[in-house]
Amino acid sequence: MLEVTSWCFVDRPPAEVFEVISDFEQNPSWQNGMVSCRFTTERPMRVGSQYEQQAKFLGRSIVSTFEVIELDPGRMVKATSIAGTFPITFTRIAEPHRDGTKVTAIVSGDSSGVFRLAAPLMKRMVKRSIDGDYRRLKSLLEK
């Protein structure tokens, strides 16, 4: 099991931050390697909503389908992959902190095959990638 946690402070109100981190169709604007992302179920988003994303990872194109499994509107969203290369679950949290928002990402996955052997390296790569994503998110929101 691979688990990575990352967080950053964003100098914007929690509602504004949550609007971006919970609208998965905006993922390509701040997540490295994300090519596209679109909801495949009707909006507004709720528990059970699904979306499909295409990403590039280690030079490979990966298409995955995710389902929202928990939602606390304005604060937290949790989704898990239901189809794709890697079983993965992620949680995004936006909570008041000082005069802005603390944004936390928790990503967990079960690597298999050759990726299981490379788990320590994979964890560092994933952590570096997520940290970079949240720096881009901060930059995007604080413009």
N, C-alpha and C positions, 0 to 999 in steps of 0.2 A: 504494500500500500504506500502510495506516494501522497504526502500532504504538504502543501505550501501555503503560508499566510503572508500577505503583504498589505501595507496600509500607507496612506498618505493624508496630509492635511490639505484641504481645498478651501480657499478663501471665498466661498460662496455658500448660500443657505442650503441646508440639507434637502429641502424639497426640489431645488434646482438640480442638485447633484444626482438625487435619486431618479429624477426624470431621465437623465442621460444613461446612468448605469443600468436602468431597468428597461430601457428601450433597446433591445438587442439589435434592431436594425441599424442603430448608430455605432455598433461595435467596430466596423471597418474604419471609422473616423479616428479611433484612438487605440485600437489593438493591432499590434504588429503582426503581419502575416494573415490577417483576416481579409478575405477577398469579398465575400458577400454574406448577408444574413437577412433572412426574411421570415416573417411569421407565416405558418401554414394553417393556422386556425384563426377564427375571427377575433378581432380586438373589441373591447379592451382586454389587456392581459389579465389572466386569473390563473389559479391553480388548475392545471390540466392543459393550459395553452402550450402550443408547440411551435418551434421554429427550426429552420434548417440553415446551417452555415457551411460555407466553403472556406477553408484556410490552407495556407502553405506551412508545412512543418518539416524540417530537415529535407527540404527540396521536394517533398511530396505534396500532392493535392489531397486534402482530406475533407470529405463531406460527412457531416454529422447532423443528427436530429436530436434536439433537446426538448425536454418537457419541464415546465415549471411545477415544482413539487411543494414549495412553500412561498407564501407572499404575505408580507406585512406592508401594505401600501405606504409609500413615503419613507420607509425605513430599510426593509430587507427583502431580497428575492433569492430563491435557491432553485437551481435547475439541475437536471441530470441527463446524461446522454441516454437515448433509447435506441439509437442506431449509429454506427460509426466505427472507427478504428480502435479508439481507446474508450473504455468505460471511465467516465469522468463526472464528477459532481462539483458544482461551484456555488458559493454563497457570496453575495455582494451586499454590504451593509453601509448605510449612510446615517451617521448620528451626529447630533450637535457636539461641537468641540470648540471651546473658546468663542471666537466670533465667526466661525465657519463650520466646516464639516470634516469629520474623520471618516474616511472611506476605507473599508476593510474588504479584502478579497481572501476567501479561503477556497483553495482548489485541492481536490483529492481525486486520485485515480488509481486504478489497478492495472499496472503495466504487466504485460505478458511476453513470452518469447524472449527474443534478444533484448528487448527493452527492460525485462526483469533483471537481466545480468548487469545492465548499465544503470540501475536505479539510482545510485548515488550521483552519477554524472547527470542523469535526467533531472533529478531534483534541483541541482544547481542551475541547469539550463532553464527549467521552468520558472524558478524563482527570479532569475535575471530577466526573463521575458516579461513576467507579470510586473515586476518592479518598473520596468521600462514602460509598460502599458499605462500604469497609473501615473507615472511622470507625464506622459502625453495627455492623459485625461486632465490632470491638474492644469497643464499649460493651456489646453483647449478651453476649459471652463473659466480660467482666470484672465482670458484675453480682454 
